[in-house]
Amino acid sequence: MEPNKRTPQFVGQAGQSGVDAPEDERTAQRTQERAEDAVLVDRVRSSDPDAFGLLYDRWFVRVHDLAFRITRDEAAAADVAQDAFLRAWQNLATLEDPLAFGGWLLRIARNRALDRQRREKRSLVVDDEGFTMIEVTGAGSALAPAGFSAEERLGAVANPAQIAEDNELSALLWESARALPERDQEVLDLGLRHEMSPADIGEVVGLSRNAANQAVHRARGRLKEAVEARVLWHRGKPKCSELTSELKEAGIEDFDALALACIGSHVTDCKKCQGRRALQLDPSKMFAAVPFLGVAWALRAQTAHALSNAGVPMGKSVGLAPRDPDRPRRFSNRRASKFIGAGLVVVVVLTGLVFSGEVGDGRLFESESSPQVTPSTVVAVIPELTPEVTVTTRARGLVPTPVETGTASISISPGSAICCSFVSPTITWSSTGGARVEVLGDNLSSSFPSGSTEICPGSTTTGKCEVAGSSLFVYRVTVYGTSDQVLAESTVVFSVRN
């Protein structure tokens, strides 16, 4: 089945707490949302016929958005979402910590989407043509200043709200992220847009907490480099003539890992490009403001009815209600929340929850202060509960389902050479875990988990490596699991310059 080639429509803010809110407010809001989820999970387990439908209303947009990023097809994403909610209902008794419901559900959705992607042989996480259409047609904010390109507007962004209001800028940020390894894209999406902690990210993608911390910080740095490079790329027509020539000589036509490496190498010696790539706002905060994709009302309702027909008690889910003519046709989390956020107040006492604001703990937003939310009483807004009901939930440690894990790293020394004759560089790689390892690149193919060898990407004569003209050569080590899923991947680029 070919991907649905519609133009994605971004609707609402990413995350219900608002990325422009102070960090302590966002932390408190996330704490409250997790508490609300935990109460609803307990209600489902107590045979409340309405509770699971409310969980569906709270999480459908997020689950669909994550599935769409992987499948690149709206109908396929809806199928994945339906399957994820059905499996969540069937296996809810196995969830150790009700506070972890959101991450647990997203992990189910991610695994189902990846399974479908492998079956249909899709390899990208977003609809390339759809985002290109946004950029070409200029579907930007009505408030965007005339005469300025998306790249120029991005450099001037000072408030995350500007990203949420401008489809062009949202598309540009996604295109920047797509030049990064898929694991980085996942970490950025879950950590920034879904506002998940490193521990929860690790639960979803199958990493230990420490590995997730490292992945978070690494992805933040790479995103900054990618966004700056995308600004200089300028839709494939850089303002710098020297950069244009270098990209042309290397045969680079798309903004990808090769373009990122080429631009990064160029900007080191180009003062003008160093100035042009300047950004006013941290790219992590920009990416966090990219809204979730809007979901058609009919698709949301169709999925809700399918779950109900499968025996899932959907109760009073808004997905089962007849569509009100005044109700929006496309839903975001923020819009849906007004239907499920009104109701009676339940006092939820959270014991043992401490949210640290230290950068070393994997925080995605850095600040001078490190606010903490100590164990306290949190007001959770849950509809249709008897007044003055107190539910006490003790936070438990996350107990991850056993998953396959792996690590991969690769390096090359030196990382560049002057054409056309030079000493062959040495490439070194290592990996752990997984069922098999694949190391590929120009004149290199290996299945050894670790190794080191001299490599010539061109031809070897008189003891020297010869390459005609400027070129970029990519070498990659990939660790696969028992089901041939990618557990870890690392890439290095060797450049030859005139």
C-alpha positions as CSV (number, residue, x, y, z in Angstrom):
1,M,0.0,0.0,0.0
2,E,1.4,3.4,-1.0
3,P,1.6,6.1,1.7
4,N,-1.2,8.5,1.9
5,K,0.2,11.6,0.1
6,R,-1.9,14.2,1.9
7,T,-0.2,17.3,3.2
8,P,0.1,16.8,7.0
9,Q,-1.8,19.4,9.0
10,F,-0.3,20.3,12.4
11,V,-2.9,21.1,15.0
12,G,-2.4,22.4,18.5
13,Q,0.6,22.4,20.8
14,A,2.8,19.4,21.3
15,G,2.0,18.3,24.9
16,Q,-0.8,19.7,26.9
17,S,1.3,21.7,29.3
18,G,2.6,24.2,26.7
19,V,6.3,24.4,25.8
20,D,6.4,28.1,26.6
21,A,5.4,27.5,30.2
22,P,8.1,27.6,32.9
23,E,9.8,24.3,33.5
24,D,8.4,23.8,37.0
25,E,4.9,24.3,35.6
26,R,5.5,21.7,32.9
27,T,6.8,19.3,35.4
28,A,3.8,19.8,37.7
29,Q,1.5,19.4,34.7
30,R,3.2,16.1,33.6
31,T,2.9,14.9,37.2
32,Q,-0.8,15.6,37.2
33,E,-1.4,14.0,33.9
34,R,0.4,10.8,35.0
35,A,-1.7,10.8,38.2
36,E,-4.9,11.1,36.1
37,D,-3.8,8.2,34.0
38,A,-3.1,6.1,37.1
39,V,-6.6,6.9,38.5
40,L,-8.2,5.9,35.2
41,V,-6.2,2.6,35.0
42,D,-7.3,1.8,38.5
43,R,-10.9,2.5,37.5
44,V,-10.6,0.2,34.4
45,R,-9.3,-2.6,36.7
46,S,-12.4,-1.9,38.9
47,S,-14.7,-2.6,35.9
48,D,-15.6,1.1,35.4
49,P,-17.2,1.0,31.9
50,D,-16.2,4.5,31.0
51,A,-12.6,4.6,32.2
52,F,-10.8,3.0,29.2
53,G,-12.8,5.3,26.8
54,L,-11.4,8.3,28.7
55,L,-7.8,6.9,28.3
56,Y,-8.5,6.5,24.6
57,D,-9.6,10.1,24.4
58,R,-6.5,11.3,26.2
59,W,-4.0,9.3,24.2
60,F,-5.4,8.7,20.7
61,V,-3.8,11.7,19.1
62,R,-0.4,11.0,20.5
63,V,-0.5,7.3,19.6
64,H,-1.7,8.1,16.0
65,D,1.0,10.8,15.6
66,L,3.8,8.4,16.7
67,A,2.4,5.7,14.4
68,F,2.2,8.1,11.5
69,R,5.8,9.2,11.9
70,I,6.8,5.5,11.3
71,T,4.2,4.3,8.8
72,R,3.8,7.6,6.8
73,D,0.2,6.7,6.1
74,E,-2.8,8.0,7.9
75,A,-5.0,4.9,7.5
76,A,-2.1,2.6,8.5
77,A,-1.5,4.8,11.6
78,A,-5.1,4.4,12.6
79,D,-4.8,0.6,12.2
80,V,-1.7,0.7,14.4
81,A,-3.5,2.9,17.0
82,Q,-6.5,0.5,17.1
83,D,-4.2,-2.5,17.5
84,A,-2.2,-0.7,20.3
85,F,-5.3,0.2,22.3
86,L,-6.8,-3.3,21.9
87,R,-3.5,-4.9,23.1
88,A,-3.3,-2.4,26.0
89,W,-6.9,-3.3,27.1
90,Q,-6.1,-7.0,26.8
91,N,-2.8,-6.7,28.8
92,L,-3.6,-4.0,31.2
93,A,-3.3,-6.4,34.1
94,T,0.4,-6.8,33.3
95,L,1.1,-3.1,33.8
96,E,3.1,-2.9,37.0
97,D,2.9,0.9,37.5
98,P,-0.3,2.7,36.5
99,L,1.7,6.0,36.5
100,A,3.6,4.5,33.5
101,F,0.6,3.9,31.4
102,G,1.4,6.5,28.7
103,G,5.0,5.3,28.0
104,W,3.8,1.7,28.1
105,L,1.0,2.4,25.5
106,L,3.5,4.3,23.2
107,R,5.9,1.4,23.4
108,I,3.1,-1.0,22.2
109,A,2.2,1.4,19.4
110,R,5.9,1.8,18.4
111,N,6.4,-1.9,18.2
112,R,3.3,-2.5,16.1
113,A,4.2,0.4,13.8
114,L,7.7,-0.9,13.3
115,D,6.3,-4.4,12.5
116,R,4.0,-2.9,9.9
117,Q,6.8,-0.8,8.5
118,R,9.0,-3.9,8.0
119,R,6.2,-5.8,6.3
120,E,5.5,-2.9,3.9
121,K,9.2,-2.1,3.5
122,R,9.0,1.5,4.5
123,S,12.1,3.1,5.9
124,L,11.4,6.7,6.6
125,V,9.6,8.1,9.6
126,V,7.6,10.9,7.9
127,D,5.8,11.6,4.7
128,D,8.5,13.2,2.6
129,E,6.2,14.4,-0.2
130,G,3.7,15.8,2.2
131,F,6.3,17.9,4.0
132,T,7.8,19.0,0.7
133,M,4.3,20.1,-0.4
134,I,4.1,22.3,2.7
135,E,7.4,23.9,1.9
136,V,6.7,24.5,-1.8
137,T,3.2,25.8,-1.4
138,G,4.3,28.0,1.5
139,A,1.7,26.9,4.0
140,G,3.1,29.1,6.7
141,S,1.6,31.3,9.3
142,A,-0.7,34.1,8.1
143,L,1.4,36.3,10.4
144,A,4.7,35.4,8.8
145,P,6.5,38.5,7.4
146,A,6.3,38.7,3.6
147,G,9.6,38.3,1.7
148,F,11.3,36.1,4.2
149,S,12.0,32.4,3.6
150,A,11.3,29.7,6.2
151,E,15.0,29.5,6.9
152,E,15.2,33.2,7.7
153,R,12.1,33.1,9.8
154,L,13.4,30.1,11.7
155,G,16.6,32.0,12.6
156,A,14.5,34.9,14.0
157,V,12.1,32.7,16.1
158,A,12.2,33.9,19.7
159,N,9.0,32.2,21.0
160,P,8.1,28.5,20.7
161,A,4.5,29.5,19.9
162,Q,5.7,30.8,16.5
163,I,6.5,27.2,15.5
164,A,3.1,25.9,16.4
165,E,1.5,28.6,14.3
166,D,3.6,28.1,11.2
167,N,3.4,24.8,9.2
168,E,6.5,25.7,7.1
169,L,8.7,26.0,10.2
170,S,7.3,22.8,11.6
171,A,8.1,21.0,8.4
172,L,11.6,22.5,8.3
173,L,12.3,21.2,11.8
174,W,11.2,17.7,10.9
175,E,13.3,17.8,7.7
176,S,16.3,18.7,9.9
177,A,15.6,15.8,12.3
178,R,15.3,13.4,9.4
179,A,18.9,13.9,8.6
180,L,19.8,12.3,11.9
181,P,19.9,8.5,12.8
182,E,16.4,7.0,13.4
183,R,17.2,6.5,17.1
184,D,17.9,10.2,17.5
185,Q,14.6,11.0,15.8
186,E,12.7,8.7,18.2
187,V,14.4,10.1,21.2
188,L,13.7,13.7,20.2
189,D,10.1,12.9,19.3
190,L,9.4,11.1,22.6
191,G,11.4,13.4,24.8
192,L,10.6,16.8,23.4
193,R,7.2,16.5,21.7
194,H,5.7,13.8,24.0
195,E,7.6,15.3,27.1
196,M,8.7,11.9,28.3
197,S,11.5,11.4,30.9
198,P,14.7,9.6,29.9
199,A,13.6,6.6,32.0
200,D,10.3,6.4,30.1
201,I,12.0,6.9,26.8
202,G,14.2,3.9,27.7
203,E,11.0,1.9,28.4
204,V,9.6,2.7,24.9
205,V,12.7,2.2,22.8
206,G,14.4,-0.5,24.8
207,L,17.3,1.3,26.4
208,S,18.6,1.3,30.0
209,R,18.0,4.5,31.9
210,N,21.7,5.5,31.6
211,A,21.8,4.8,27.9
212,A,18.6,6.8,27.5
213,N,20.2,9.8,29.3
214,Q,23.1,9.7,27.0
215,A,20.9,9.3,23.9
216,V,18.8,12.4,25.0
217,H,21.9,14.7,25.4
218,R,23.5,13.4,22.2
219,A,20.3,13.9,20.2
220,R,19.9,17.4,21.5
221,G,23.4,18.3,20.3
222,R,22.9,16.7,16.9
223,L,19.5,18.4,16.4
224,K,21.2,21.8,16.9
225,E,23.8,20.9,14.3
226,A,21.1,19.7,11.9
227,V,18.8,22.7,12.2
228,E,21.8,25.1,11.7
229,A,22.8,23.1,8.7
230,R,19.3,23.1,7.3
231,V,19.2,26.9,7.6
232,L,22.3,27.1,5.5
233,W,21.0,24.4,3.0
234,H,18.2,26.9,2.1
235,R,16.1,24.5,0.1
236,G,19.1,23.2,-1.8
237,K,20.2,26.7,-2.9
238,P,22.6,28.0,-0.3
239,K,23.4,31.7,-0.2
240,C,27.1,30.8,0.0
241,S,28.5,30.1,-3.5
242,E,31.4,28.1,-2.1
243,L,29.0,25.8,-0.2
244,T,26.9,25.4,-3.3
245,S,29.9,24.3,-5.2
246,E,31.0,21.8,-2.6
247,L,27.5,20.3,-2.5
248,K,27.4,20.0,-6.2
249,E,30.9,18.5,-6.5
250,A,29.9,15.9,-3.9
251,G,26.7,15.1,-5.9
252,I,24.4,15.9,-2.9
253,E,20.9,16.8,-3.9
254,D,18.9,16.0,-0.7
255,F,19.2,17.2,2.8
256,D,20.5,14.0,4.5
257,A,23.4,12.7,6.6
258,L,25.8,13.4,3.7
259,A,24.6,17.0,3.3
260,L,24.9,17.4,7.1
261,A,28.5,16.2,7.0
262,C,29.4,18.4,4.0
263,I,27.8,21.5,5.5
264,G,29.4,20.8,8.9
265,S,32.8,20.5,7.3
266,H,32.3,23.7,5.2
267,V,31.1,25.9,8.0
268,T,34.3,25.3,10.0
269,D,36.2,27.6,7.7
270,C,33.4,29.9,6.5
271,K,32.8,33.0,8.6
272,K,29.8,34.1,6.6
273,C,28.0,30.7,7.1
274,Q,28.9,30.8,10.8
275,G,26.9,34.0,11.0
276,R,24.0,32.8,8.8
277,R,23.3,29.7,10.8
278,A,22.8,31.7,14.1
279,L,19.5,30.9,15.9
280,Q,17.8,33.0,18.6
281,L,16.0,30.0,20.2
282,D,17.3,26.6,21.3
283,P,16.3,24.1,18.5
284,S,15.2,21.7,21.2
285,K,12.5,24.1,22.3
286,M,11.5,24.7,18.7
287,F,11.1,21.0,18.0
288,A,9.1,20.6,21.2
289,A,6.6,23.1,19.9
290,V,5.9,21.1,16.7
291,P,2.2,20.2,17.2
292,F,0.8,16.7,16.8
293,L,-0.8,15.9,13.5
294,G,-4.5,16.6,13.4
295,V,-6.7,13.5,13.2
296,A,-9.9,13.5,11.2
297,W,-13.0,13.1,13.3
298,A,-14.3,10.2,11.2
299,L,-11.0,8.3,11.6
300,R,-11.0,8.8,15.3
301,A,-14.7,7.7,15.5
302,Q,-14.1,4.7,13.3
303,T,-11.3,3.5,15.5
304,A,-13.4,3.9,18.6
305,H,-16.3,2.0,17.2
306,A,-13.9,-0.8,16.0
307,L,-12.6,-1.1,19.5
308,S,-16.1,-1.2,21.0
309,N,-17.1,-3.9,18.5
310,A,-14.0,-5.9,19.6
311,G,-15.3,-5.9,23.1
312,V,-13.4,-3.0,24.6
313,P,-15.7,-1.0,26.9
314,M,-15.4,2.5,25.4
315,G,-18.2,4.0,27.6
316,K,-18.7,7.7,27.0
317,S,-15.6,8.2,24.7
318,V,-16.1,11.2,22.6
319,G,-15.2,9.0,19.7
320,L,-18.5,7.2,20.0
321,A,-20.6,10.3,20.3
322,P,-22.4,11.7,17.1
323,R,-20.4,14.5,15.7
324,D,-21.6,17.9,16.7
325,P,-21.6,20.3,13.7
326,D,-19.8,22.8,16.0
327,R,-17.1,20.3,17.0
328,P,-13.8,20.6,15.1
329,R,-13.3,18.1,12.3
330,R,-9.7,17.5,13.3
331,F,-8.6,16.9,16.8
332,S,-5.4,17.7,18.7
333,N,-4.6,16.7,22.3
334,R,-5.4,20.2,23.4
335,R,-8.8,20.2,21.8
336,A,-9.7,16.7,23.0
337,S,-8.8,17.6,26.5
338,K,-11.6,20.0,26.9
339,F,-14.1,17.1,26.5
340,I,-12.4,15.0,29.2
341,G,-10.8,17.7,31.4
342,A,-14.1,18.9,32.9
343,G,-15.5,17.1,35.8
344,L,-15.3,16.5,39.5
345,V,-12.0,16.8,41.4
346,V,-10.2,13.8,42.9
347,V,-7.3,14.3,45.3
348,V,-4.5,12.0,44.3
349,V,-1.7,11.6,46.9
350,L,1.5,10.7,45.2
351,T,4.1,9.2,47.4
352,G,7.8,9.0,46.5
353,L,7.7,11.0,43.3
354,V,10.7,13.3,42.9
355,F,11.4,15.0,39.6
356,S,14.9,16.2,39.3
357,G,15.8,19.1,37.1
358,E,19.5,18.4,36.7
359,V,21.0,18.3,33.3
360,G,23.0,15.2,34.2
361,D,19.7,13.4,34.8
362,G,18.8,13.7,31.2
363,R,16.6,16.8,31.2
364,L,15.7,18.0,27.8
365,F,15.3,21.7,28.7
366,E,18.2,23.3,30.5
367,S,17.9,26.2,33.0
368,E,20.0,27.8,35.6
369,S,17.7,26.5,38.4
370,S,16.8,22.9,39.0
371,P,13.2,22.9,40.3
372,Q,11.9,19.8,42.0
373,V,8.4,18.6,42.7
374,T,8.5,16.9,46.1
375,P,6.0,14.4,47.3
376,S,2.8,16.4,47.5
377,T,-0.9,16.4,46.9
378,V,-1.8,16.8,43.3
379,V,-5.3,17.8,42.1
380,A,-6.3,15.5,39.3
381,V,-9.3,16.4,37.2
382,I,-11.2,13.2,36.3
383,P,-14.8,13.3,35.1
384,E,-17.7,11.6,36.7
385,L,-16.3,10.4,40.0
386,T,-18.1,10.6,43.3
387,P,-17.1,13.8,45.2
388,E,-14.6,13.5,48.0
389,V,-13.1,10.2,46.8
390,T,-9.4,9.9,47.7
391,V,-7.3,7.5,45.7
392,T,-3.8,6.8,47.0
393,T,-1.3,5.6,44.5
394,R,2.3,4.7,45.5
395,A,4.8,5.3,42.8
396,R,6.7,2.0,42.0
397,G,9.8,1.5,40.1
398,L,9.3,0.8,36.4
399,V,9.6,-2.9,35.7
400,P,10.5,-3.1,32.0
401,T,9.5,-6.0,29.8
402,P,12.6,-7.9,28.8
403,V,13.8,-6.5,25.5
404,E,16.8,-7.0,23.2
405,T,19.4,-4.3,23.5
406,G,22.5,-3.5,21.6
407,T,25.2,-0.8,21.2
408,A,27.2,0.3,18.2
409,S,30.0,2.7,17.6
410,I,32.3,3.4,14.6
411,S,35.1,5.9,13.9
412,I,37.6,6.7,11.2
413,S,41.0,8.3,11.5
414,P,41.8,10.6,9.9
415,G,38.2,11.8,9.1
416,S,39.2,13.5,5.9
417,A,41.9,13.7,3.2
418,I,43.0,15.9,0.3
419,C,42.5,14.4,-3.1
420,C,43.6,12.7,-5.1
421,S,46.2,10.4,-3.4
422,F,46.5,9.9,0.3
423,V,47.3,7.3,3.0
424,S,44.3,5.0,3.6
425,P,42.4,5.9,6.8
426,T,41.8,3.4,9.6
427,I,38.2,2.5,10.5
428,T,37.4,1.0,13.9
429,W,34.0,-0.3,15.1
430,S,32.6,-2.1,18.1
431,S,29.2,-3.5,19.1
432,T,27.4,-5.4,21.8
433,G,24.3,-7.5,22.0
434,G,22.0,-8.4,19.1
435,A,21.8,-11.5,17.0
436,R,24.0,-10.3,14.1
437,V,26.1,-7.3,13.1
438,E,26.5,-5.7,9.7
439,V,29.3,-3.3,8.8
440,L,29.0,-1.7,5.4
441,G,30.6,1.0,3.3
442,D,32.7,1.6,0.2
443,N,35.1,-1.3,-0.1
444,L,34.1,-2.6,3.3
445,S,31.7,-5.4,4.3
446,S,32.0,-7.3,7.6
447,S,29.8,-9.2,10.1
448,F,32.4,-9.2,13.0
449,P,31.0,-7.5,16.1
450,S,34.3,-5.4,16.4
451,G,37.3,-4.8,14.3
452,S,39.8,-2.3,12.9
453,T,41.2,-2.1,9.4
454,E,42.7,0.2,6.9
455,I,40.2,1.1,4.2
456,C,40.5,2.8,0.9
457,P,37.2,4.0,-0.6
458,G,38.7,4.3,-4.0
459,S,41.5,2.4,-5.7
460,T,44.9,1.5,-4.3
461,T,48.1,2.0,-6.3
462,T,51.7,2.4,-5.2
463,G,50.6,2.0,-1.6
464,K,48.3,5.0,-1.7
465,C,44.6,5.4,-1.8
466,E,43.4,7.3,-4.9
467,V,40.0,9.1,-5.2
468,A,39.2,11.3,-8.1
469,G,37.6,14.6,-7.0
470,S,35.7,15.6,-3.9
471,S,33.6,12.9,-2.4
472,L,31.9,11.7,0.8
473,F,31.9,8.1,1.9
474,V,29.6,6.7,4.5
475,Y,30.4,3.7,6.8
476,R,27.8,2.2,9.1
477,V,27.7,-0.5,11.8
478,T,24.2,-1.9,12.5
479,V,23.2,-4.3,15.3
480,Y,20.1,-6.5,14.5
481,G,17.9,-8.4,16.9
482,T,16.5,-11.9,16.6
483,S,13.5,-10.6,14.6
484,D,15.9,-8.6,12.4
485,Q,14.9,-5.3,14.0
486,V,17.5,-2.6,14.3
487,L,18.8,-2.4,17.9
488,A,21.6,0.1,17.4
489,E,23.3,1.9,14.6
490,S,26.3,4.2,14.2
491,T,27.5,6.1,11.1
492,V,30.7,7.9,10.2
493,V,31.6,9.9,7.1
494,F,35.0,10.1,5.4
495,S,35.4,13.2,3.2
496,V,37.8,13.8,0.4
497,R,38.3,17.4,-0.6
498,N,40.1,19.2,-3.4
